Amino acid sequence: TPARRQARAAPSMRYGKKQLIIRQRVNNALDFVGDIEDLAEVINSHEFMLANRRMHGHLFKKVQRKAAVFGYNIGFISDDEEDMP
């Protein structure tokens, strides 16, 4: 049917075009990461900050995997955990 044909031809727009460009730039930056300081620069980069909530979750998983390669565990810490000695 014509509706089915159109659905197959249309690209998936789970993320907007701007978010896809942001993801591409961050992924390219992650390819050149050589140590944990480089990874910190990617996290603090302008492109990483521009990612929306959904894309940020996707990118953060990639950053966590990259940090694991270097032997680090990156995650969020709560205020209660931060106060612990």
C-alpha positions as CSV (number, residue, x, y, z in Angstrom):
1,T,0.0,0.0,0.0
2,P,1.2,3.6,-0.5
3,A,1.2,4.3,3.2
4,R,3.4,1.3,3.9
5,R,5.8,2.3,1.1
6,Q,6.1,5.8,2.4
7,A,6.9,4.6,6.0
8,R,9.8,2.5,4.7
9,A,11.3,5.3,2.7
10,A,11.2,7.9,5.4
11,P,14.2,8.0,7.7
12,S,13.8,7.3,11.4
13,M,13.5,10.5,13.3
14,R,13.9,9.3,16.8
15,Y,16.2,12.2,17.3
16,G,16.0,15.6,15.5
17,K,18.5,16.6,12.8
18,K,20.3,18.9,15.2
19,Q,20.7,16.2,17.7
20,L,22.0,13.8,15.1
21,I,24.7,16.4,14.2
22,I,25.6,16.8,17.9
23,R,25.8,13.0,18.2
24,Q,28.1,12.8,15.2
25,R,30.4,15.5,16.5
26,V,30.6,13.9,20.0
27,N,31.2,10.4,18.5
28,N,34.0,11.8,16.3
29,A,35.6,13.4,19.4
30,L,35.3,10.1,21.3
31,D,37.2,8.3,18.5
32,F,40.3,10.5,19.2
33,V,40.2,10.1,23.0
34,G,43.5,8.7,24.3
35,D,43.2,9.1,28.0
36,I,40.8,10.1,30.8
37,E,41.8,13.8,30.4
38,D,40.7,13.8,26.8
39,L,37.5,12.1,27.8
40,A,36.9,14.9,30.4
41,E,37.4,17.5,27.6
42,V,34.7,15.7,25.5
43,I,32.3,15.7,28.5
44,N,32.9,19.5,29.0
45,S,32.6,20.3,25.3
46,H,30.0,22.6,23.9
47,E,28.5,19.9,21.7
48,F,28.0,17.5,24.7
49,M,26.2,20.3,26.6
50,L,23.9,21.0,23.7
51,A,22.5,17.4,23.7
52,N,19.0,17.1,24.8
53,R,17.9,14.8,27.7
54,R,17.3,11.7,25.5
55,M,20.5,12.2,23.4
56,H,22.5,13.0,26.5
57,G,21.6,9.6,27.9
58,H,22.8,7.9,24.7
59,L,26.0,9.8,24.7
60,F,26.6,9.3,28.4
61,K,26.5,5.5,27.9
62,K,29.2,5.8,25.3
63,V,31.3,7.9,27.6
64,Q,30.9,5.4,30.4
65,R,32.0,2.6,28.1
66,K,35.0,4.6,27.0
67,A,35.9,5.4,30.6
68,A,35.6,1.6,31.5
69,V,38.3,1.0,28.8
70,F,40.6,3.2,30.8
71,G,39.6,1.5,34.1
72,Y,37.3,4.3,35.4
73,N,33.7,4.1,36.6
74,I,31.7,7.2,35.8
75,G,28.3,7.8,37.2
76,F,26.2,10.3,39.1
77,I,26.7,10.9,42.8
78,S,23.9,12.1,45.1
79,D,24.4,14.8,47.7
80,D,24.3,12.2,50.5
81,E,27.0,10.1,48.9
82,E,29.2,13.2,48.3
83,D,29.1,14.1,52.0
84,M,30.4,10.6,53.0
85,P,34.1,10.5,54.0
